[in-house]
Amino acid sequence: MKLALYQGPPIEGDIDAGLARIERHLSAAAMAGARMVVFPELFLPGYNRPDLHESLSQPLGGDWCTRLAALARAAGCGLCIGWAERDGDTVYNAATAFGPDGEMLGHYRKIQLYGPMEQASFAFGNGYTLFEFAGHRIALMVCYDIEFAHHVKALADRDTTLILVPTANPAGFEHVSTAIIPGHAASHALTIAYANFCGTERGLAYGGHSVIVGPDAVALASANTTETLIVTDIAKPHDPALLSTQSADHREVTS
């Protein structure tokens, strides 16, 4: 299947502009043959915006979900995205995947909250999420979660073949893309898609370097530090014949 990652600047709380950007890149990815696009962590309403996390957070199945599902359905392309989820008085750093028909495939709440800002804004998640899509058994994680080997092992033990990871990784931590992600992918014979921001947000500079890494630790497609949509073929599960050739078949669409 073809998988896409969108790397771009934060939307700074402008939800309508963010949804318009999602629509544009979903359409571009669908035209390139992608079945799913992964967007960064807390794309709605923004990562380094603790002033907005509680005030703009939405319930699962609320307006944001309704509009995101409609965008996926209109493009005929799946969507995985990070957002601020409200459940009663509690707010979570969440990620949700929608199928090309707009149906929700999976919903996940970040387990490993990073630093005082996240821990002040959000409650901890406490469980994994897995679903079947396009021949893969897929898990969702968010940013810091993927850096913990025991989480990756637990997902591999559940027969996961692909992990989708919305992230908001700052500049200076590029080793996550270049070393940690490939190491985990190779150690557990799975594919990891890691979608980051670029640019800055309220003084926080993001590192970019979004990447899709196959089970042989090879980067199938990667971004630099600018706004980019990358699309690549990923191997069918347990199909080693594809591992040495799939990295040559990818394309990059810059905005």
C-alpha positions in Angstrom: 0.0 0.0 0.0 1.0 3.6 -0.5 1.4 5.6 2.8 1.9 9.4 3.0 3.2 11.7 5.7 2.5 15.4 5.9 5.1 17.6 7.5 4.3 21.3 7.9 4.1 24.3 10.3 1.6 24.4 13.2 -1.7 26.1 12.6 -1.6 28.3 15.6 -5.1 27.6 16.7 -6.7 28.5 13.3 -8.9 25.4 13.0 -10.6 26.4 9.7 -7.2 27.0 8.1 -5.9 23.7 9.5 -8.8 21.8 8.1 -8.3 23.5 4.7 -4.7 22.4 4.8 -5.7 18.8 5.7 -8.1 18.8 2.8 -5.5 20.0 0.3 -2.9 17.4 1.3 -5.4 14.6 1.5 -6.4 15.3 -2.0 -2.8 15.5 -3.2 -1.9 12.2 -1.4 -5.0 10.5 -2.9 -4.0 11.6 -6.4 -0.6 10.0 -5.7 -2.3 6.7 -4.8 -1.9 6.9 -1.0 -4.4 5.0 1.2 -3.6 6.9 4.4 -1.9 10.2 5.3 -0.3 10.8 8.8 -0.3 14.3 10.2 1.6 15.6 13.3 0.8 15.5 17.0 -1.8 18.0 18.2 -2.2 19.3 14.7 -5.6 20.6 16.1 -5.2 23.1 17.7 -1.4 23.2 18.0 1.3 21.5 20.2 3.1 24.4 22.0 -0.2 26.1 22.7 -1.2 25.1 26.3 -3.5 28.2 26.3 -5.6 26.4 23.7 -5.5 22.8 24.8 -8.4 23.0 27.2 -10.3 25.8 25.7 -10.5 24.4 22.1 -10.4 20.6 22.9 -13.3 18.6 21.4 -15.0 15.3 22.4 -14.5 12.2 20.4 -17.3 12.2 17.8 -17.6 16.0 18.0 -17.3 18.7 15.4 -13.6 18.1 14.6 -14.1 14.3 14.2 -17.2 14.9 12.0 -15.3 17.3 9.7 -12.1 15.1 9.6 -14.2 12.1 8.7 -15.9 14.0 5.9 -12.6 15.2 4.5 -11.2 11.6 4.4 -14.4 10.4 2.7 -14.4 13.2 0.1 -10.8 12.5 -0.8 -11.1 8.7 -0.6 -8.0 8.6 1.5 -7.5 7.6 5.1 -6.3 10.1 7.7 -4.4 9.7 11.0 -4.0 12.9 13.0 -3.1 14.2 16.5 -5.6 16.4 18.4 -6.7 17.6 21.8 -9.6 15.4 23.0 -11.9 16.4 25.8 -13.7 13.6 27.8 -15.8 15.4 30.5 -13.4 17.5 32.5 -10.3 15.6 31.2 -8.2 16.4 28.2 -6.0 13.9 26.3 -3.3 14.2 23.8 -5.0 11.9 21.3 -4.5 10.5 17.8 -7.3 9.1 15.6 -7.3 7.2 12.3 -10.2 7.5 9.8 -10.6 5.2 6.8 -11.1 6.3 3.2 -14.9 5.9 3.8 -14.7 8.3 6.8 -15.3 5.6 9.4 -13.1 5.8 12.5 -10.6 2.9 12.5 -8.8 3.6 15.8 -8.4 6.1 18.6 -5.5 6.4 21.0 -4.5 8.6 24.0 -0.8 9.3 24.5 0.7 7.2 27.3 4.1 8.9 27.8 3.4 12.6 28.3 6.6 14.6 27.8 7.6 17.4 30.2 5.7 19.8 32.4 3.7 21.4 29.7 2.1 18.2 28.4 1.6 16.9 32.0 -0.2 20.1 33.0 -2.4 20.1 29.9 -3.3 16.4 29.5 -4.1 13.2 31.4 -2.1 10.0 30.7 -3.5 7.4 28.4 -3.4 3.8 29.5 -3.9 1.4 26.6 -2.9 0.5 23.1 -5.0 0.7 20.0 -4.8 -1.7 17.0 -6.8 -2.1 13.9 -6.7 -3.8 10.5 -6.3 -1.8 7.3 -5.0 -2.5 3.8 -3.5 -5.8 4.8 -1.7 -4.4 7.8 -2.2 -4.7 11.6 -1.8 -1.0 12.6 -1.1 0.6 16.0 -1.2 4.2 16.9 1.4 6.0 19.1 2.1 9.6 19.8 5.6 11.1 19.7 7.5 10.2 23.0 5.6 6.9 23.2 7.7 5.4 20.3 11.0 6.1 22.1 10.2 3.4 24.7 11.3 0.0 23.5 8.8 -1.9 25.8 5.8 -0.2 24.0 7.2 -1.2 20.6 7.8 -4.8 21.8 4.3 -5.0 23.3 2.8 -3.9 19.9 5.0 -6.4 18.0 3.9 -9.1 20.4 0.4 -8.3 19.3 1.3 -8.9 15.6 1.5 -5.2 14.7 3.1 -4.6 11.3 2.8 -0.8 11.0 2.9 1.9 13.7 1.6 5.4 12.8 3.2 8.1 15.0 2.0 11.8 14.9 4.8 13.7 16.6 6.0 17.2 17.6 9.7 16.6 18.0 11.8 19.7 18.6 15.0 20.6 16.7 18.0 19.0 18.4 16.3 15.6 18.7 16.8 14.4 15.1 18.4 11.2 16.4 14.8 9.9 17.0 14.3 9.9 13.3 17.7 8.7 12.3 18.5 6.2 15.1 15.7 5.3 17.4 13.0 4.7 14.8 15.2 2.6 12.5 16.4 0.6 15.5 12.9 -0.2 16.7 11.7 -1.0 13.2 14.5 -3.5 12.6 14.4 -5.0 16.1 10.7 -5.9 15.8 10.4 -6.4 12.0 7.7 -3.7 11.4 7.3 -0.4 9.7 7.1 2.9 11.5 5.7 6.2 10.1 6.8 9.3 12.0 5.1 12.6 11.0 6.6 15.8 12.6 6.1 19.5 12.4 8.6 22.0 10.8 9.0 25.7 11.5 8.3 27.3 14.9 5.5 27.8 17.3 5.6 30.2 20.2 9.4 30.0 20.4 9.6 26.3 19.9 11.6 25.2 16.8 10.6 21.8 15.3 13.1 19.4 13.8 11.2 18.2 10.8 12.9 15.0 9.5 9.6 13.0 9.2 10.3 9.5 8.1 8.8 6.2 7.1 11.2 3.3 8.0 10.8 -0.3 6.9 11.5 -3.5 8.8 15.1 -3.6 7.6 15.8 -0.1 9.1 15.9 1.5 5.7 14.2 4.9 5.4 11.7 4.4 2.6 10.9 8.1 2.5 12.1 11.1 4.5 11.7 14.8 4.7 14.1 17.6 5.5 13.1 20.7 7.5 10.5 22.2 5.1 6.8 21.7 4.5 6.5 18.5 2.6 4.1 15.7 1.6 5.9 12.4 1.2 4.4 9.3 -0.4 5.9 5.8 -0.5 5.0 2.1 -1.0 5.4 0.0 2.1 5.8 -3.7 2.0 3.1 -6.2 2.6 3.6 -7.9 6.0 6.1 -10.7 6.1 7.1 -10.1 2.4 10.9 -9.9 2.6 11.2 -9.8 -1.2 10.0 -6.2 -1.2 12.3 -4.9 1.5 15.3 -4.2 -0.7 13.3 -2.6 -3.5 10.5 -0.5 -2.0 12.7 2.4 -0.9 13.3 3.3 -4.5 9.6 3.9 -5.2 8.6 7.1 -3.4 7.8 10.6 -4.4 7.9 14.0 -2.6 5.4 16.8 -3.1 6.5 20.1 -1.6 4.1 22.9 -0.9 
